[in-house]
Amino acid sequence: MAREKKSLHSLDRREFQVALVSVLIPFLIFFIFVYLPQLMNIFYSFTDWDGYSKKYNFIGLKNYFKFFTYTPMLSSIGNSFIFTICVTILGVITQLGMALLIHRGMKFVGFFKTIFYIPLLFSWVVLSIIWNSILRYNGLLNTFLHAIGLNGLMHDWIGETGTAMASVIFINTWVGFGYGLIIFLAGLSSIPQEINEAAEIDGAKGFIRFRLITLPLIMYSLTIDLFLGIRTLNTFDLIFIMTGGGPRGSTKTVALAIYEEAFRYERVGFACASAVLFTAIVGILAFLQVRTTRKLEIQY
Amino acid sequence: MNTKNLFSHKQMQTIYSVIRYVIAVLALFIIGIPILYGITNAFKLNSEILLSRFFPQSIYFGNFLKVLSDSRVLRGIGNSLYICVFSTIIGCLFCLAASVPIARRKEKIFKIFYFLFISSMIIPPISSFVTLYYIMVKMRLVDNLPAIILLFSAQFMIPIGVLIFSSFMKTIPFELEEAAKIEGCGFFKRILIIIAPLIKAPILSLTILQFPQVWNEFLLPLLFLRRQENRPLTLLIYNYTRDHESDYGAIFALIVVGMTMPLILFLLSRKTIEESISITTGGIKG
């Protein structure tokens, strides 16, 4: 009996080793491609490396101070936050609004959901070219505005500083709509029927019912949606392809600024410091957001 | 003044229902028209595209003939398929190898691995790519397709896949494995006999969610696939718009070609996508 137990124990030890190897192989690959660059970011952030020279000097925290004082970087941080805040707020309003509208007693919900999801399937390259053909000065939107006599509203939508940011915010909201809708619809359908009935009997209606009953019960969906919203701080493709950060830097996001610092202006040290700080900012925001909204979630 | 006096309850409901449909259909147009416009443009002559009218005057297939007889385009489609298929397969294998111990072993170290895999989802891709570019250049891995495939599976498959796989694994009763273990069935044999046949669902979820992501990825091939013959379709479209700026018809035909693959996959798997979204979002909660 004792021997059997012992052999089972050694079997388990052996199994532990096998399990460890099994995790380590993918982890090694993962480490090289994901965590090693982060560590190297930290290392090079203290240098003035340009990306190709063999030599570089350690310059302490200079790059980190520069991140908070260099005007183009600061304005791109501002742009990123404006972009993310607008996309998230617009997203929650449109997605949640549509979810509330169609989640009960509506026909063809499946069909609507399918169509709404479609923009998410395509590459930003594809979507940017299509939107470019709609928003350029002689594009579809202006042709339409001209045809219905609203010449005053015609703009070079992505070529003017006043409208470029609004345009990319709109496009991003347009793409993300289907995903958020599915998340909110799932949240709404998970509300127990008894609660809705009880609310009905108590005469809770309209906004009060939404505020006091529905919203707390779908807080989890909101957590997810806001979490995904924070990830739009990373937006690169749309801006890079559609506006290149222009006109006059008005749509340049942090991701694009870091890309340009590294690969265009050859200030790799500064790009690395920016990347480190940017990762920290996104991480902290995501952590705070999830913690705050999760506190508002109710268990039932 | 009360609305009750103007309309009966039933009338109110009908009005509400009409308003609902009107708004939903309006949203349908806003979402659908840009996509449809991209598709109709592919069937127009260059001169007609410049007019920016929605409906084509006549249907013209020349753009597609031109694009699909271009060997670079065929090569691009091939590259995209090659990268997607292999990074999905390798990604699934990695996720399986990582998730089984994470879900089954109770040692703390596996929790740490899990945390490291999952928390990387917060890292902005651009933060990884700056120094990764110099690592890849130094190791001479730029334009090395197998290395790029590993990179794709690490970036796109592993974090979300570990999440999906390990949360799925927790739903498989442990007793079954315990019994096999006592019978002397080894670790890999158990994976093969007990877990592999059940794992089809999460593999499907991961593939459906991430295959299009790999297909559509832009920044990663832009940085790491420099040579023309290695470029996937997405990058090829991007370069085509810069090199042949005024050949609108061909550009839109390329776009339609690029849209086909994810669209087919989506239409085949609509139901699973919703489930996959709820699995992954459920995982973030933990």
Chai-1 contact restraints between the chains, C-beta under 6 A:
chainA,res_idxA,chainB,res_idxB,connection_type,confidence,min_distance_angstrom,max_distance_angstrom,comment,restraint_id
A,E15,B,F187,contact,1.0,0.0,6.0,A-B,restraint_1
A,V18,B,F187,contact,1.0,0.0,6.0,A-B,restraint_2
A,A19,B,P101,contact,1.0,0.0,6.0,A-B,restraint_3
A,A19,B,R105,contact,1.0,0.0,6.0,A-B,restraint_4
A,S22,B,A97,contact,1.0,0.0,6.0,A-B,restraint_5
A,S22,B,P101,contact,1.0,0.0,6.0,A-B,restraint_6
A,V23,B,A98,contact,1.0,0.0,6.0,A-B,restraint_7
A,V23,B,P101,contact,1.0,0.0,6.0,A-B,restraint_8
A,V23,B,F113,contact,1.0,0.0,6.0,A-B,restraint_9
A,P26,B,F94,contact,1.0,0.0,6.0,A-B,restraint_10
A,P26,B,A97,contact,1.0,0.0,6.0,A-B,restraint_11
A,P26,B,A98,contact,1.0,0.0,6.0,A-B,restraint_12
A,I29,B,L150,contact,1.0,0.0,6.0,A-B,restraint_13
A,I29,B,A154,contact,1.0,0.0,6.0,A-B,restraint_14
A,F30,B,A154,contact,1.0,0.0,6.0,A-B,restraint_15
A,F30,B,I158,contact,1.0,0.0,6.0,A-B,restraint_16
A,F33,B,L151,contact,1.0,0.0,6.0,A-B,restraint_17
A,F33,B,A154,contact,1.0,0.0,6.0,A-B,restraint_18
A,V34,B,S120,contact,1.0,0.0,6.0,A-B,restraint_19
A,V34,B,S128,contact,1.0,0.0,6.0,A-B,restraint_20
A,P37,B,S128,contact,1.0,0.0,6.0,A-B,restraint_21
A,P37,B,T131,contact,1.0,0.0,6.0,A-B,restraint_22
A,P37,B,L132,contact,1.0,0.0,6.0,A-B,restraint_23
A,M40,B,T131,contact,1.0,0.0,6.0,A-B,restraint_24
A,N41,B,T131,contact,1.0,0.0,6.0,A-B,restraint_25
A,L101,B,R20,contact,1.0,0.0,6.0,A-B,restraint_26
A,I102,B,A24,contact,1.0,0.0,6.0,A-B,restraint_27
A,F112,B,A24,contact,1.0,0.0,6.0,A-B,restraint_28
A,I115,B,L28,contact,1.0,0.0,6.0,A-B,restraint_29
A,I115,B,G32,contact,1.0,0.0,6.0,A-B,restraint_30
A,F116,B,I31,contact,1.0,0.0,6.0,A-B,restraint_31
A,L121,B,P212,contact,1.0,0.0,6.0,A-B,restraint_32
A,L121,B,P262,contact,1.0,0.0,6.0,A-B,restraint_33
A,L121,B,L263,contact,1.0,0.0,6.0,A-B,restraint_34
A,L121,B,F266,contact,1.0,0.0,6.0,A-B,restraint_35
A,F122,B,M259,contact,1.0,0.0,6.0,A-B,restraint_36
A,S123,B,N216,contact,1.0,0.0,6.0,A-B,restraint_37
A,S123,B,T234,contact,1.0,0.0,6.0,A-B,restraint_38
A,W124,B,F218,contact,1.0,0.0,6.0,A-B,restraint_39
A,V125,B,F218,contact,1.0,0.0,6.0,A-B,restraint_40
A,V125,B,T234,contact,1.0,0.0,6.0,A-B,restraint_41
A,V125,B,I237,contact,1.0,0.0,6.0,A-B,restraint_42
A,V125,B,Y238,contact,1.0,0.0,6.0,A-B,restraint_43
A,V126,B,I255,contact,1.0,0.0,6.0,A-B,restraint_44
A,V126,B,G258,contact,1.0,0.0,6.0,A-B,restraint_45
A,I129,B,I255,contact,1.0,0.0,6.0,A-B,restraint_46
A,I130,B,P34,contact,1.0,0.0,6.0,A-B,restraint_47
A,I130,B,G38,contact,1.0,0.0,6.0,A-B,restraint_48
A,I134,B,P34,contact,1.0,0.0,6.0,A-B,restraint_49
A,N138,B,S52,contact,1.0,0.0,6.0,A-B,restraint_50
A,G139,B,S52,contact,1.0,0.0,6.0,A-B,restraint_51
A,L140,B,Y37,contact,1.0,0.0,6.0,A-B,restraint_52
A,L140,B,S52,contact,1.0,0.0,6.0,A-B,restraint_53
A,T143,B,S52,contact,1.0,0.0,6.0,A-B,restraint_54
A,I182,B,E274,contact,1.0,0.0,6.0,A-B,restraint_55
A,I182,B,I277,contact,1.0,0.0,6.0,A-B,restraint_56
A,A186,B,S278,contact,1.0,0.0,6.0,A-B,restraint_57
A,I224,B,T281,contact,1.0,0.0,6.0,A-B,restraint_58
A,N234,B,P124,contact,1.0,0.0,6.0,A-B,restraint_59
A,F236,B,I126,contact,1.0,0.0,6.0,A-B,restraint_60
A,F236,B,L219,contact,1.0,0.0,6.0,A-B,restraint_61
A,D237,B,F218,contact,1.0,0.0,6.0,A-B,restraint_62
A,A255,B,I126,contact,1.0,0.0,6.0,A-B,restraint_63
A,I258,B,I126,contact,1.0,0.0,6.0,A-B,restraint_64
A,A262,B,V130,contact,1.0,0.0,6.0,A-B,restraint_65
A,A271,B,V130,contact,1.0,0.0,6.0,A-B,restraint_66
A,A275,B,S127,contact,1.0,0.0,6.0,A-B,restraint_67
A,A275,B,V130,contact,1.0,0.0,6.0,A-B,restraint_68
A,F278,B,P124,contact,1.0,0.0,6.0,A-B,restraint_69
A,T279,B,I123,contact,1.0,0.0,6.0,A-B,restraint_70
A,T279,B,P124,contact,1.0,0.0,6.0,A-B,restraint_71
A,T279,B,S127,contact,1.0,0.0,6.0,A-B,restraint_72
A,V282,B,P124,contact,1.0,0.0,6.0,A-B,restraint_73
A,G283,B,I122,contact,1.0,0.0,6.0,A-B,restraint_74
A,A286,B,I122,contact,1.0,0.0,6.0,A-B,restraint_75
